[in-house]
Amino acid sequence: MNGDRSGESNANYTLGFFITHAGAALHGFIMPALEFVFKKTEVAVTFDLVLQIQFLISMFATMFCTIPMIINKDFQAIPKEAAEFERGQRKYYMILGVAAIALQCMMIGSIRVIFSTSTLFGGILTSLLVPVQQIIAVICLTESFSGEKGMALAMCLWGFASYFYGEYKVKQPDVRQDQPEHEEV
């Protein structure tokens, strides 16, 4: 754990830990809240509506992140980080752009999944992205495949398979109900 601190004090590290978990909880709250609102309002979900929701979520998230970055003068660190990036400055900015576009596509897709199925299924698909990201990082970025990555992959795939098996079992007709009961004489 000490290898990822990069010179941070214990107080800043602890604060970052709790802020990260609060952000994860907030992200986990967004999908059920959206599903709840649209079930209560009974509004027809169109692609325009999905894009409007995505725009509002992204706008407030951008404001929430940009204002502190301006106050802390973090934007001045971006060119320095780009210059120090191992794969070059051009690839640094390309990764930032592709990541932003991919995140927007993922959010639009997850909102659409919520409206087409349920929040539970949206969460299952989102959790499936964890092993997919790890596999892509191993293949494309030549990262090592550690035991933690293997365990995360196994747990996510197990959860995904369990969900689909449970759905399969729920949709199967109950054979016992189809058989006539035997009367005793």
N, C-alpha and C positions, 0 to 999 in steps of 0.2 A: 504494500500500500504506500510505502514512502516514496516509491519511484515516480509516482504521478503527481507529486505536490509541486514540483518546479519552483521551490523557494517560497512557498506560501506559509504563513504562520498558522499555528493551530487554530486560532480564532477564525481566520479567513477560510481555512479548509473546512471547519465545522459549519460555518455560515453557508458556504457553497454546497455542502452536503445537504443541508436542510432546504435550501432554495431549490436545488435540483429535485428533491422529492416533492416539494410543494408544486413545482411545475409539472411533474409527472401526474400528480393527483388532479391538478387543474385540467390537464389534457384528457385524463380519464373521465372527468366530469362533463366535458363538452359534448361527447357523442350521446350519452343518455339524456342530457338536457335538451339537445336538438330533437331527439326522438319524442320526448315528452311534450315539447312545445307543439310539434306538428300533429301529434295525436289529439291534443286538446283543441287546437284551432281548426282542425279538419280542412286544411287548405290543400288544394291540388299541388303536388310537387312537380314543378317544371324545371327544365334545365336553366332557365333564367333565374328562377328562385334559388337554385343551388349555387349559381354563380354569385348572386347577391349575398347570400350567406357567407360564401367563401371570401368575398371581397371585404365584408364587415369584420369577419374573424381576422383576416390578414392585416387589415388596416389597424385594428386595435393592438394586435400583436406587434406590428412594426412600431407603432407609437410607444408601446410599453418597453420595447428594447432600444429604440433609437434615442429617446430622451436621456436615459442614463448614460448611453455611449457618448453623447454630445457633452454631458456634464463631466464625465471622466476623461474626455479627450481620447477615447479609444479608437476613433476613426484614423487618427494619426499613426496608430500602430499597424494598420493594415498594409501600407506600402513597405514598412520595415519587415513584417512577416513574409510578404511576397518576395522580397529580395533575399531573405534567408531560406526560402523554401527549397528543399533538396532537388525537386524536379523542375525548377525554374519558375520565374515570375509569371510567364504566360499561362502555364498549367495551373498555377495557384488561382488566378482570376477565372480561368475556365472551370475549375472545380467549384468555385463559389457560385458561378452562374448556373451550371448544370444542377448543383444541389438545390438552389432556389427554385428552379423550374420543376425539378422532380418532386420537391416537397409540395408545391402547389398542385401538381397533378395527383399526388397521393391524397391530399386533403379533399380535392373535388371527388375523387373516387370513393373515399371513405364516407363522405357525406351521402353520396348516391347509394352506397351499399346500405347505409342506415335506412334510407327511405324505401329501398327495394326489399330489404329483409328485416334485420333487427340490429340493435346496438351490440348484442352478444356476438353475432356473426361478424360485425365490423371489428370488434375487439380481437376475435380469433384471427381474422385476416391480418390485422396490424401486428399481432404477436408472431405471425408466420414470417414477417419481414425481418425479424431478428436473425434467424439462421440464414436467410437468403442474403442479407448484408454480409454476414461473416463469410459465406461461401464466395461471394463476389470479391470480397477483400482478399481472400486467399488466392483466388485465381488471377485477378487483375492487378493487385498491388503486391503480389508475392509475399504476403504476410505469413507468419508461421501459424499452423493450426494447433493451438494449445489444447490442453485438457479442459479448460474453462469453455472454450469455443465448442468443443465436442459435446460437453455436458449441456450447454445452452441449446445446441442444435437438437440433441436427443430429446430434451424436455419440451421444446416447442413443437417438434414433430409429433411427439407422443400426445400432447394436448390437442393438437390439430386433428390427429387420427381419432382420438377419443370423442371429440365433439361430433365428427362425422359418423362414427359408429353409433353414438347415442341417437343422433337424428335418424339414422337408418333404422334402428330398432323401434323408435317411436312411430315411424311411418309404416312399419310392417303390420299387417292385420294379425290380430290375435287368433291363433288357430283354435284355441280352446273354446272361444265364444262361437265359432262356426259349427262346432260339432253338437249334435243334439244330445240332450241329457238322457241318460239311461234310467228308465223307471224300474224300480224294484217291485216285484210281484209278491 
